Amino acid sequence: MFSLSRKDLATLAVFAAVVLTMPLWLAPLGAAYPGLMQKFAIYAIFAIGFNILFGLTGYLSFGHAAFIGVGSYTTVWSFKLLSMDIVPAMIFAVIVSGLFALVIGYFSLRRTGIYFSILTLAFAQMSYSLAYSVLTPITNGETGLLLARDDPRYLDAMFGAQANIAGLPQPTFLGMSVTGYTGFYLSALVLILTFFMSQKIFASPFGMALRGIKSNQTRMNYTGFNTRPYMLAAFVISGMIAGLAGALLSITDPLAGAERMKWTESGNVVLMTILGGVGTLVGPVIGAWLIKYFENIFSAINTNMLNNFFSFLPDGLQNVVVTVLSKFVGEGWHLTLGLMFVLIVVFLPGGLVEGFHRLMARFKRRKETPEGVASVQPAE
């Protein structure tokens, strides 16, 4: 059940090493902050879950942000009603998100193609609107769901756990605070486990069936294979992983707001998956890291920083260079991301992972061909 092939085991080991050493290799890039690295890990989890649906089945969902929102709200309510320990909060977040995905998937999967995408977008937008209006007693509307010192927390009261007297209570893991680097390594561990689960799904008969659905669902139906339960299972698993990511977001910052359910969040995970490589194991993780890096680091670059960086240039040339580049950083970081997305879709439809494979194949061919050996020409 937990065994992997030698190749997959090596991939998992390298992936775990890369994730756990993020504070080291992100430091030169200016991104080795615990809060930012937690975002890297959490949105990588979100992208892995989305890839199980989109990458394996080809069904494009524009409503996955709804599951992040449900996971966030469930987590905060668990903190308010049960305990500040993150274990029950994460369990309930995954369960509730799965049930929510089951309902949405049951109706949405009655259609395919663009109609499925529109249905998921409609459900997500309805959820977003309900969180702002009808469900205000549950979601606290625009303010968002927040913790309070007088929340009942029945499990904590039952076992005599005391809240932080100095201020608002903070999430804990078996009594240990999950702030700072502890919170990052917790998210990193969950990311590694999610990646392992994704490997198992990709290599399982269930994953093979999902690939068959993506290849030709009509032919599979004609052969008597009932694809609907497989599609629904993939949708629910994907929604549960998205809910887990939402739970980790609320553990990092103990609040839940409807803005996490906006359609732009659903669009972001689509971009993450396409940039990295749809249907690959590592691609969505790379895409998530890249977009979050642009969002948090590129957006912080301003004109003064550019002037300091290009101070070695002559004044006239420096002004031109800074004026041009300033349109692609700071508030214009979306332009840089958009150009990158266009280039990758046009020249590397398989994402950055495809580009890496092409590069390695070219390097391998060049290595196998000795220098100075001319290619054999056919006799005339």
Stockholm file with secondary structure:
# STOCKHOLM 1.0

chainA/1-380         MFSLSRKDLATLAVFAAVVLTMPLWLAPLGAAYPGLMQKFAIYAIFAIGFNILFGLTGYLSFGHAAFIGVGSYTTVWSFKLLSMDIVPAMIFAVIVSGLFALVIGYFSLRRTGIYFSILTLAFAQMSYSLAYSVLTPITNGETGLLLARDDPRYLDAMFGAQANIAGLPQPTFLGMSVTGYTGFYLSALVLILTFFMSQKIFASPFGMALRGIKSNQTRMNYTGFNTRPYMLAAFVISGMIAGLAGALLSITDPLAGAERMKWTESGNVVLMTILGGVGTLVGPVIGAWLIKYFENIFSAINTNMLNNFFSFLPDGLQNVVVTVLSKFVGEGWHLTLGLMFVLIVVFLPGGLVEGFHRLMARFKRRKETPEGVASVQPAE
#=GR chainA/1-380 SS CCCCCHHHHHHHHHHHHHHHTHHHHSTTTTCCCHHHHHHHHHHHHHHHHHHHHHHHHCCCCSCTHHHHHHHHHHHHHHHHHTCSBHHHHHHHHHHHHHHHHHHHHHHHTTSCHHHHHHHHHHHHHHHHHHHHTTTHHHHCGGGCEECCTTCCCHHHHHTTCCCCTTSSCCCEETTEECCHHHHHHHHHHHHHHHHHHHHHHHHSHHHHHHHHHHHHHHHHHHTTCCCHHHHHHHHHHHHHHHHHHHHHHHHHSCEECGGGGSHHHHHHHHHHHHHHCTTCSSHHHHHHHHHHHHHHTGGGCCHHHHHHHTTTSCHHHHHHHHHHHTTTSGGGHHHHHHHHHHHHHHHCTTHHHHHHHHHHHHHHHHHHSCTTCCCCCCCC
#=GC SS_cons         CCCCCHHHHHHHHHHHHHHHTHHHHSTTTTCCCHHHHHHHHHHHHHHHHHHHHHHHHCCCCSCTHHHHHHHHHHHHHHHHHTCSBHHHHHHHHHHHHHHHHHHHHHHHTTSCHHHHHHHHHHHHHHHHHHHHTTTHHHHCGGGCEECCTTCCCHHHHHTTCCCCTTSSCCCEETTEECCHHHHHHHHHHHHHHHHHHHHHHHHSHHHHHHHHHHHHHHHHHHTTCCCHHHHHHHHHHHHHHHHHHHHHHHHHSCEECGGGGSHHHHHHHHHHHHHHCTTCSSHHHHHHHHHHHHHHTGGGCCHHHHHHHTTTSCHHHHHHHHHHHTTTSGGGHHHHHHHHHHHHHHHCTTHHHHHHHHHHHHHHHHHHSCTTCCCCCCCC
//
